[in-house]
Amino acid sequence: MYGTLNKVMLIGHLGSEIKMHYFEGGNSIGRFSLATNEVYINKQTNEKITSTEWHNLVVRNKAAEICEKYLSKGDKIYVEGRIKSRQWQAEDGTTKSTTEIQVTEFTFLNVKKDTEANRHLQDSDSKNSTFDNLNPPIENDLPF
């Protein structure tokens, strides 16, 4: 294969409220953490073990505003995106680095503000709005 692929698909629960950052020109970024869990049985002790992995997510512009408006800590969401690492200089002069998921698509799986989110996205669809790469919230009828 000549090409490469950088694609991530996650289903998890928000570990924090969305932190918004606004820039000149109207652009914005929303950042939040997402927890995914793996559950397995320790064969030696027969103990159920839950391992949690934390992911740093970044959502941009209109998608960030929608996430901020409708998502809360604990809500379940499906995201697709790509992995991106970045570095910066901290105020103390040290180099900091992080790995983030740059979200390109998402679906709300269950949100505390479910009714309001559904109504907003249905209204937006009926007005022929252009929410690129956004999927409306769905009920918990996924086969997984």
Secondary structure, DSSP 8 states (H G I E B T S, - for coil): --S----EEEEEEE-S--EEEE-TTS-EEEEEEEEEEEEEE-TTT--EEEEEEEEEEEEEHHHHHHHHHH--TT-EEEEEEEEEEEEEE-TTS-EEEEEEEEEEEEEEEE-TTHHHHHHHHHHHHHTT---TTB-----S----
